[in-house]
């Protein structure tokens, strides 16, 4: 863990947050809660196996298909996980998917792009939430990450998804005004993991934030070009920086 980078990160957010920084700092150091999502498309009671194995869980109050684990028994050892019945995922990551799927409710056969799709948690969630309607194009530029995307799509039965592997920055020129909806969960500086992942703290810098902002801006412009008139785009990141969030949105508007 880089002490110098952490100090620069903390100095930045002390300036931005003022007296609220202490709560922000403490929250980032909490251990992540463990959740899983049940594959709702298959008519199978996957929770039954967890009950038999004595795996404790609680329903999430906001998302019907999500459950919080209440003990340390690994869900990854269950047949339900191995066969695509449950997916280990935090409900916060499904919020952009939920927003986009709700916006597409009136489309019988929506054509949707997940621009940066691997490893597939949001893609499989989107496939479920639109009830396997229409077509989802799941794009992943990284060939190594594309393998995990293919694996998860097949495992979770997302048969209305087709994959591509091109630089998202050229999609708008390749497929102008093509998609009813686009999910752009953009690569970012991952500030949410800065205290829990040594690689994130080691790599973090203002230069990285600016580099990510440039890439994100190019991606969002390309995504906008690929939207049909009246289409819906949801942009999300796993970071806090104004540059990578509000700054990117402002560059498009």
Buried (B, 14 or more C-beta within 10 A) or exposed (E): EBEEBBEBBBEBBBEEBEEEBEEBBEEBEEEEEBBBBBBBBBEBEBBEBBEEEEBEBEEBEEBEBBBBBEEEBEBEEBEBBEBBBBBBBBBBBBBBBBBBBEBBEEBEEBBBBBBBBBBBBBBBBBBBBBEBBBBBBBBBBEEEBBEBBBEBBEBBBBEBBEBBBEEBBBBBEEBEEBBBBBBBBBBBBBBBBBBBEEEBBBBBBBEBBBEBBEBBBBBBBBBBBBBBEEBBBBBBBBBBBBBBBEBBEEBEE
